[in-house]
């Protein structure tokens, strides 16, 4: 298979070491915001309508486990088989949402902070596996081959986006230090969900182009403006939610 993507916005991210600095920064941001939650605020709504903060903590644990599984079986993992169908992005999103819901439902009950701690260990373990296989194919979507390094770019974006979700649940904002690198990671790791680039905005608009906002928009978190409905804190202790709500997204 021919590799067809490039790191358009952040050439240094073609190599593992710089990319993994951005990856680690995403983990650190998640830890920073997770540490600010208490037994009440874990019930806050996130910008993802189906998840409150405690559910997002469980999702993070699940997705870090998934990344290991996908790498173990690359390039024929269940994720690779799904992407290999070349289905419309909406179809892929629905299938992945169902997978996320099933995994969260099967996750053992634990305090959200425990899920975050397990997530960080697993995610750092995943990062440690990447350098040796960086240029190998991970999966393909239509005509685009995504390498292991490209999938690491997608993981970078995921961690920073979920840090933003946690920040918004606390009524705060989050802006990563290197939005251009995160956008580059999204572009090479998520070809089924294209993100705009500075070049696509024309000369004048490119001067005002915000890479981080482009990632928020590509992920569905930002349309015409910021979501203002997130960050509403529930005053109900997270453990008081019915078990079916504590263990999987509301459907």
C-alpha positions, 0 to 999 in steps of 0.5 A, a space after each residue: 500500500 502506498 502512503 498518501 498522506 503528509 504532515 502538512 502543518 507540522 513537518 516535525 511531527 513526521 518523527 515520533 519524538 516531537 509528536 509524542 511531546 504533543 501526545 503527552 501534553 494532552 495526557 497532562 491536560 486531562 490530568 490537570 482538569 480531572 484533578 479539579 473535579 469532586 464528587 459533585 462536579 463529576 456529574 457535570 454535562 460535557 460538550 458531548 451530549 451523551 456524556 457527563 464528566 464521569 462517563 467521559 472518564 470511563 470512555 477515556 479508559 476504554 479508548 486507550 485500551 482500544 488503541 492497544 488492541 488496534 495496534 496489536 492487530 494492525 492493519 487488520 484490526 476491527 477498526 481497520 476493517 470498519 475504515 476499510 469499508 470506505 463508508 460515509 463518515 456519518 455511518 462510521 460515526 454511528 458505528 463507533 458511537 455504538 461501540 463506545 456505548 457498549 464498551 462503557 456499559 461493560 466497564 466495571 464500576 469505579 470512581 471516575 478518578 480511578 478510570 482517569 488513573 488507569 487511562 493515563 497508565 494505558 495511554 502512556 504504555 501505548 505511546 511507548 510502543 509507537 516509535 518502533 512501528 511508526 511508519 507501518 500501515 495502521 488502517 486505510 480509508 478509501 485511498 488514504 493509508 494511515 500509518 501508526 504515526 498517523 493514528 498517533 496524530 489522531 490520538 493526540 487530537 483525541 486527548 486534547 479534545 477530551 481535555 477541552 470537554 473536561 474543561 468546559 464541564 468545569 465552566 472553563 476553557 482549554 487551548 493547547 499550546 500547539 494547535 497547529 500540531 494537533 490539527 496536523 495530527 487530525 488531518 493525517 489520522 482522521 481522513 474520514 473527517 476532513 478538517 479545514 486548513 489555512 490554505 483552504 481559507 485564502 490568503 486574507 482569511 489564512 492570516 486569521 485561521 485558528 488551527 485549534 478552532 478547526 479541530 473543534 469544528 471538525 470534531 463537531 464541537 464548534 460550529 458557528 460559535 462556542 457551545 455555551 450549553 456545556 459546563 452546567 454542573 449537576 449537584 448530584 453526586 456522580 455515584 447517586 446516578 442510576 447504575 445504567 447511567 453511570 456505566 454507559 452513555 444515556 441513549 
